[in-house]
Amino acid sequence: MSGPGISVVICVYTEDRWEDILAAVSSVRAQSRPALETLLVVDHNRALLERLAGEYKEAGNVRVLANAGPRGLSAGRNTGIAASRGEVIAFLDDDAVAERDWLRHFAEGYADPRVMAVGGRTVPVWASGRRPAWFPEEFDWVVGCTYRGLPPGRVRVRNVLGGNASFRRTAFDAAGGFATGIGRDGDRRPLGCEETELCIRLSRARPEAVLLIDDRAVIHHRVPAPREHFRYFRTRTYAEGLSKALVARSVGADKGLESERRYTTRVLPAGVARGVRDALLARPGGAGRAGAIVAGVLAAAGGYAVGSLRARRGGARFRIVRIEDGEEGRAV
């Protein structure tokens, strides 16, 4: 097998996703380009830790670890990075399955030594069987998926999307790990943007670094029924605004909002126009999609304003972890 050895990290936190976790691991083990290892990092859930350890005790290339940092996705990822052996570390969501050539397409990107990160395309799998008519593709990031507005093919980007991404190990040596205090924390408010902040920090530490998205590296991400409703949409977009304020505090508004300005001024107005056109043509969901885009922008803007105010008052805290600090999980 040529190219870099790839470790896959899957962060998990609840037994409610047991079947999803097993499916995610199975999809990694079925890759056309085998992973060096799969690391399951359990976020402060002893019962799940012991159950997974029993499930995979005979699987030599699957390791089960406890999150050694504070509760949350960022610390779980840092635990996996520190415990992994691969030259490249890939991340897969615990409720997603990867297509067979997922790792092969990641590996191809690293043929260029300047490439420090490669992300892929995440396709939603809706619990109801199809996309809700009102749900705009421009906001698929709300459910952790690739959204309309990202360029197709293998292209250079500011940041990869964390649930379907990979990094060279040297990227973490240069920039540190994922910042704790920004991203997800179990079932609390659905914050995000930890991968955005890391990628911007990486580009500052290594200005020559190339970050790519290759839309052939595909995963399929399950969207549970509660996330198909407008209430979750509104909550998640507001939380994204809070997260963007933290990112802007860390790396500055110029870089922290660079891609968002294009998205807000070009992609979203075009989406509203399509929705209005579809409504005029009596196509299902057109008015709902246009309205959802407007509501999403307003909710995100409100979250950003609140987050910025909190940051100025010193109420927002996060920590950038150096992986060599020992943020390593304990094997079971």
Salt bridges, closest charged atoms under 4 A:
GLU15 OE1 - ARG51 NH1 3.19
ASP20 OD2 - ARG222 NH2 2.64
GLU37 OE1 - ARG63 NH1 2.91
GLU37 OE1 - ARG85 NE 3.42
ASP43 OD1 - HIS44 NE2 3.95
GLU50 OE2 - ARG46 NE 2.89
GLU87 OE2 - ARG168 NH1 3.35
ASP93 OD2 - HIS221 NE2 3.27
ASP94 OD1 - ARG17 NH1 2.67
ASP95 OD2 - ARG17 NH1 3.44
ASP95 OD1 - HIS221 NE2 3.09
GLU99 OE2 - HIS220 NE2 2.77
ASP101 OD2 - ARG104 NH2 3.40
GLU108 OE2 - ARG104 NH1 2.86
GLU108 OE1 - HIS105 ND1 3.65
GLU108 OE1 - ARG154 NH2 3.65
GLU108 OE1 - ARG216 NH2 3.19
ASP112 OD2 - ARG114 NH2 2.81
GLU137 OE1 - ARG148 NH2 3.59
GLU138 OE2 - ARG148 NE 3.33
GLU138 OE2 - ARG274 NH2 2.40
ASP140 OD2 - ARG131 NH2 2.74
ASP185 OD2 - ARG188 NH1 2.70
GLU194 OE2 - ARG77 NH1 3.15
GLU195 OE1 - ARG77 NH1 3.97
GLU197 OE1 - ARG201 NH2 2.62
ASP214 OD2 - ARG154 NE 3.37
ASP214 OD2 - ARG216 NH2 2.75
GLU240 OE1 - ARG236 NH1 2.94
GLU240 OE2 - LYS244 NZ 3.63
GLU258 OE1 - LYS255 NZ 3.71
GLU260 OE2 - ARG158 NH2 2.82
GLU260 OE2 - LYS244 NZ 2.50
ASP278 OD1 - ARG277 NE 3.52
ASP278 OD1 - ARG283 NH1 2.95
ASP278 OD2 - ARG289 NH2 2.68
GLU324 OE2 - ARG322 NE 3.78
ASP325 OD2 - ARG319 NH2 3.82
